[in-house]
Amino acid sequence: MRKLTINHALFILIIGFVVCVQNTWGPSIYILDEAKNATCAREMMESPGHIVPTFNYQLRTDKPPLHYYFMIASYKLFGVNPFGARFFSAVFGALTIMITFLYTRRLINKQVAFIAAFALITSLHFSLQFHLAVPDPYLVFFIALSVFAFIDGYINKSIRSIYLAYVAIGLGILAKGPIAIALPGFTVLLFILFKKQFNLKTISGFRPLTGLIISLIIALPWYLLVGLKTNWEWVDGFFFKHNLERFSDPQEGHGGSFLLTWIFVLVGMLPGSVYLIQSFKNWWNERKDDFLFFCGINVTAVVLFFSVADTRLPNYTVPAYPFLAVLIGAYIDNILNRKWNLKGFNISTAIVFFLYLVIPVGIYFGFGADPKFERLQPLWKLFIPVTLLGIAGLLSLRKERIKTILLFVAMGYLLFTALALNVVYPKVDSLNPVTRILSEIDTSRQIVYYERMNAAFSFYLKREIPRIDSVDELNNYFDNHPDSYLITRSDYAEEIRNTGLFKEIYNEPKLFEPKNIVVFVRK
């Protein structure tokens, strides 16, 4: 039995890795967060001691270092390139799927475990999140491990599992900071409150003091080192600007209604999330199962936490996905065992198949709505097989062959994901202005920027790009370096044009933002 479980886990690990790693080498490093994180890792690799994070050789206080260190290891193996920056994100995606399978297999049963794993594998947003060179893949894994280990320790009275949870929290703090304590802690607190076990005996069973020491032993040394090396500037910037301010004020325009968090979960976990209402109803009916109840509490805790926060982004709710996958798995397991009426299941599944029918239409009109992407409209034809799977799925609903229906659901989204990541996204990325500009200018010449620039320039140029803050400074600089290129953004370009001293050679629209990249040379 143990050998069979290991074989199943390896199978899930391999499938998960294939889904998460596919074409990570293809698209360029262009998205802002990827460019900053991947560049910071390269600069840390070059710096003595590998302690202080910098971007464009200026202190970067946005994120702790764990993902930088994994990127550095990958750079040494594969080189400083998109695959090197993203490789370990894919690894942690596969590991997240595997531990979801293993803990669900251990604490419920094999069938629920397989369904939960495939609910994650078929989620485009889950796969996309683990394609990116950002800290979230590492945080999601360590939060999932800590929460699974806590409930395993609670159910099986295992101190080893409880301590494993605190090890995971310590590493999560190194991945993204206090959120690695907040989400598991909030989940445990809600769990014991709802179980009416908020007492000294239950709390002490989670070993909070010893656990906190374990987590701090892992995380605190780097925070102290970086504080000492930066005169505590990094610590101040990270904890106050990138944690307290981000929680209490919308950052970079990412605000919105508290309902956005549920919308992020609903869209992000498609197709499995079409069963969201039924899965929560099933969860409540089976709330005496501690593992299932704990998973539902975690999903609720994550959504509530980020509903209160004023900055809202789709990646914030990804830590809930493994636990929502378990709830979906438990519901589908009951459907397979005919413990639920099929009416609600059929209606929800029909929504999935209807989405498969309209995907080509959505792609056609979506690309047609933006002049930048009009040339990509013919890609809609590639998604006709997804539509055919939707038609086949709708026909199979009439026969109520549940396994066949679920197979069509999985196949449709896996095909959609494969086409999106291997064909559509690379085509979109080929239109990005940074790689085109760099291929056409003489990159051996000095390059500076005025006020703002796209972070991808730093990743590909692999050197500092000096910043110019005023027109007078700009004129002085070009008096001494007349052959340089000047990069700026369209909302600052008019100031440069007004000097009458510069010639505009590029004015390229960004892919996902309304601003253009503008490049000047001295007349």
N, C-alpha and C positions, 0 to 999 in steps of 0.2 A: 504493500500500500504506500509506504514512504517513497519507494523508488518511482512508483507510478505518479505520485504527486509532484516529485522533482521533475519528471519528464514533462508533465503538463505545464509546470511553471516555466521550464525552458522553452517549450513551444510558445507560450504566451509572451515570454521575453523576446524571442526572435521575431514573432509577428509584430509586436509592439515597436521593436527597434526599426524594423523595415518601414513601418508606417511613419514613424517620427523622423527617420533619417533621410527619407526619399528626397532627392534633389536639394539637399542642404548645401551642396557645392555649386548649384546653378545660379540662383539670383545673387546679385551683388549686395554688398553691405551698403545700404542706402537709407533705410528707415532711421530716423533720428536716434532712437534708443539703442539700436544695434550698433550704429556707427560710433556713438560715444563709448559704449561698453567695450566694443572690440578694440577701439583705439587705446582706451585706458589700459586694457590688459597688455597691449604691445609696449606701451610706455613703461608700465611697471616691470615688464620683463627686462627692459633695457636699463632700469634704474638700479643703483646699488641698494641691496637689502630687500628690494621688492616689497616695501611696506606702504609707501605713500601713493595713493591713487591720483593720477593727473590726466587731464585731457588737454591736448594741444600744449602740453608741458605746463599747464596751470592747475592748481589744486582742484580736484573734483570731489565734492562732498556728498554726492547723490547716493552712493551705494557702498556697503561694506565689501570685503575683498574676495569672498569665497569663489564666486564665478570667475573673477579675474585669474585666480590661481589655476582653476581647471582650464581656462582658455590658454594660459601660459604653457601648461603641460601639453595641450593639444597643438599649440603653435610649434613647440619643439618636435612634435611627432609629424605634423602635416604641413607646417609652414604657416606664415601669417597670411591667411586667405579666408574666404567665407566659410569653407568647410571646417577649417581649424577653429574658427570662432564659434561654430554651432555644434560641433561634434558631441560635446558632453551634454548639451541641452537635450539632444536626441537620446543619449544614454539614460539620462535621468527620467525622460518620458517613459522609456521602456521599463525602467525600474519601478516607476509609479504604478504602471499597469500591473506589473508582476506582484508587487506587495498587496495591491487591491485583490488580486486573485488569491494569493496565499492566505491572507487573513480571513477572507470571506469563505474560502474552502475550509479553513480550520474552525471557524466559529459559526458557520451556517451549513452549507453543503456544496458539493462540486458543481452542480448545475447552476446555482445562483452565482457562484464564483466565475464561471465561464461567461455567463450573460453580462455580469458586471464588467468584466475585462473587455468584452466586445462593445459594450456601451461606450467605453472610453476610446477604444480603437476606431470606432466608426464616427466619432465626433471630430468634425473638421477643425473646430476652434481648439480643442485639446491638442490635436496634431500640430496645428499651426503654432500654438504657444510654445511647444517643445521643438520648433524649428528655429527659434529666434535666439540670437546671441545676447540674452538679457538674464538678469538674476532670477526671474520668476520660476523657470523650470526647477532650479535647485530648491527654492523656497517651497514650492508645491510638494516636491518629494519629501522634504524633511518634515513639513507639517503633516502630511499624510502618514508618514512613519510614526511620528509622535502620537497622533490621535489613535491610530490602530494599536500601537503598543500600549497606550493607556487603557483602552477598553479590554485588550487581551489580559493585561495585568489585573484589571478589576475583576473580570469574569473568572480567570483561572488562578487568582491569588498569587500571581507571579511577580516577585520583586525584581527579577531580571528584566521582565518586560517594562516595568515602571521605570527602571533606570535607563533602559534603552530609549524610552520616550524623552528623557532629559538629555541624553546624548544628542538625539535628533534635534531637540530645541536649541542646544548650544550651537550646533552646526547651522541651524536655521537663522540664528542671530547673526552669524557670520555671513549668511547669504543675503539677508535683507533687514536685519535689525529687530526691534522690539515686537514687530508683528508676529514673529515666530513664537513668542511667549503668549501674546494676547489671544490669538485665535484658539490654540489648544486649551489655554486656561479658561477662556470664556465658555468653551464647549463643556469642559469638565464641571465648571460651576453650574451651568444650566442643567446638566445631567443629574447631579446630586440634588439640586433643588427640586426638579420634577420628580425624582425618585423619593423625595422626602427623607433624604439621608444626609442633610447638611448638619453634620455633627462632627465632633472631634475625632471619633473613631474612623469614620469614612475619610475625612480629610487627611488624617495621619497615615492612612493606608496608601495614599498617593505620594508619601514621602516628600512633601514640598520643600522642606529645608535642605535635606540632603540633595534632592534633585536640583535645587537652585544652585547649590555649590558646584555640582557636576557641570551644569550648563555654563556657569561663570568661569570655571577652570578652562573650558574649551574656548569660550568667546572672548573673555576679558583681556587676555594678554595682547591681542592685536589692537584692541581699542585703546589700551594704555600706550602701546608703542606709537601708534599713529598720532595720539594726542600729544605725546612728548615731542615727536619729530615736527609737528606743525604748530606748536605752541597752543594746542587745543583748538585751533581754528577748524580742523576737520570735524571734531566732536561737536562743536557748537553749530556748524553748518548742517550736519547730518541730523542731529536730534531735534533741533529747533525749526529749521527751515523745511527739511524733507520729511519730518514726521509730524510734529505738532501743527505746523502751518498747513501741511497737506491734509491733515485730518480736519482742521477747523475752518479752512478756507479753500474754495475751489482753486486749484492750481492749473495754469495754462489753459483756462477755459473749460476744464473737465468737470463741470457741475451737473445740475439737472435734478429731476424728481427722484425721490427715494425709490420709486417703482422701477427705476432703471436697473437696479441690482437684480431684481427678479427677471427683467427682460433679458439682461446679459446671460443669466443662467439658462433661461428658456431657449434662447437662440443658440448659445454656445454649446449646449449639450444635445442639439438635434443630431440624429433623429430620436434618440431615446427619450428626450424631454417631452415629446408629445404625450407620454404617459405620466407626466408630472403629477397631475391631480390624482389619478388612480394610485400612483406609487405612494403618495402621502396618505391617502385614505387607507391603503393596505398597511402602511407603516403604523398608523394610529390603531388599527385593528389588532396588530401584532406587537404592540408596544411592550408587552411583557418579555419579549425577546430583547435582552440587554444590548446585544451587539447591534441589532437593527435599530433599536431606539436611540442608541448613541450616535449612529450614522445620521439619522434624521435630525437629531439635536445639532450635530455639526453643520449640516446644510443650513439650518435655521440660524445658527450662531454667526456663520460667515455672512449670510445675507443681511441679518440685522446689524452686524458690525459696520458693514460698508454702506448700509442705508443711513446710518447716523453720520458717517463721515461725509464731508462736503465735497471731496474730490472723488469722482466716480469714473472708473475705467473698466473695460471688459475683462482685462487680465486680473483684476482684483478678486473676482469671484471664482477663479479657477481652482483654488484650494478646496472648494465644495464639490468639485466634479467627481472625485473618486467615491465619495460617500453618497452622492446622488445616484451614481452608477450602481451601488449596492442596493439602494431602495428600488431602482428600476429592475434590477435582477431579481429581487424578492417578489415583486409584482408579476413579472413575466413568468417566473417559476410557478406561481399559483395559477396563472392562466394556462400554462402547459399541463398542470395537474387538474384543470377544470374546476378550480375552487372559486373562480369568479365568473360572473356572467360575461359573455363575449361581446355584448353590445357596445359598451364603452371602449373596449379594446379595438373593435372593428372601426368605430368612428375615428379614433385617434390614428390608427394605422392608415386609414383612408386619407387623412390629412397629409401624412408622409408621402404617399403615392401621388397625391395631387401636386405636392411640391416638386416631385420628380417630373411631372408633366410640364410644369411651367418654368423649370430651370432654363431651358434654351431660350424661351421668350424673354425671361428676365435678363439673361446675358446679352441678348441682342439689343434690347432697349436700354439696358444699363450702360453699355459701351457707347451707344448712340447718343446718350444724353450729354456726353462730354467730348468736345472736339479733340482733346488729346488722345482719346481712345477709340475714335470712330473707325480707324483702320483695323481694329481688332474685332469688329462686329462679326465677321465670318466664323469666328471661333464657336459661335452658337451651335454649329452643325456637329461639332465633336460630342455634344451632350445629348444627341438623339438616342444613343443606347440607354442613357439614364431614363429618358422618357419611356422607352420600350419596357424597361424594368418596372416603371410605374404602372403601365398598362397591364403587364403580366401580374403585378401585385394586386391590382384592383380586381382582376378576374379570379385570382386565387382566394380573395376574401369571401367570395360566394361559396366556396367549397369548405371554408373554415379549417383548412389544413395549416395549423398554427406554425409548425416548424418551417414549412415552405414559405409562409407569409414573412416570417422573421428573416429567412434567408434572403428574400427579395429586398427587405428593408436594409439589411447589412450590405448586400451587394451594390445597391443603388448609391448609398452614401460613400462606400469605399471607392467606387468608380468615380463619383463626383470629386472626392478628395484627391484621388490620383491625377485626374485631369486638371484640377485647380492648381495643384502644387507642381506638377511636372510640365504643364503646357501653358496654362493661362498666366500664372504668376510670372514665369520667366519672360513671356511676351510683354507683359505690362512693365516688368523691370527693364527690358531692353530699351524702353522709352525714357528711362531716367536721364536727366541732363548731366549729372556729374560724370559718369563714365564717358559720355560722348565729348564733353568739354575737355576732359583730361586726355582723351585720345587725339585731340586736334590741336592742343597748345603745346608749346615747348616746356615741359615740366622741369627741365634743368634750370630754367630761369627762376628768379625769386618771385614768390607769390605772397601777397598780403590780402587782408580783408578789411572792409570798412563796416563797423558796427555788428553785422551778423553774416554768417556763412553757413552753408550746409556742412554738417559734421563729417560727411563721407569724404570730403576733400582731405581731411587729416588722416583718415584710415589709409587711403591709397597713396598719398604723397609720402607718408612715413617720416615727416619732419614737421617742425614747428611752422605754423603760418602766423606771422605777426599780425596783431590787431592794430588798426588805426582808428582813433576815436574822434578826430576833428578834421575839418577841411585844411586848416593851417598845418597840422601834423602831416596830412596827406601830401600837401604840396612840398613840404620840406623833405619828406621821404623820397618822393619821385625826382626831386632835384639831384639827389645823390644816387638813386637807383632807377634811372629812366627806362630801363628795359623790363621792369617788373610787370606782372599782371595784378590787377585789382579785382577782387571778388566782393560782391555785396548782394543785398536783396532789393527787390524792386521798390520797396517803400523807402529806401535810402538812396536810390539811384539818382533822383532828381537833384539832390544836393551836389553830386559829383558832376552831373551835366551842367549845372549852373556855373561851374568854375570856367568852363570853356577850354579846359586844358586836356580833357580826356576823350578818347574815342571808344564808343560802345561796340564790342565785337561779338558778344553773345547776350541774348535776352531770352532765356529758356524757361518755360513753365515747369514748376515742380509737379510731381505726380499726384500727391495727395494734399496739397496745400494751395491756397489762392495766390501766394506770392511767387514771383519769378526769381531765378538766379541770373544775375547780370554780371558780365565780365567787361572790364575796361582796360585799355592800354593808354599810355601817354601819347598825345598827338606829336 
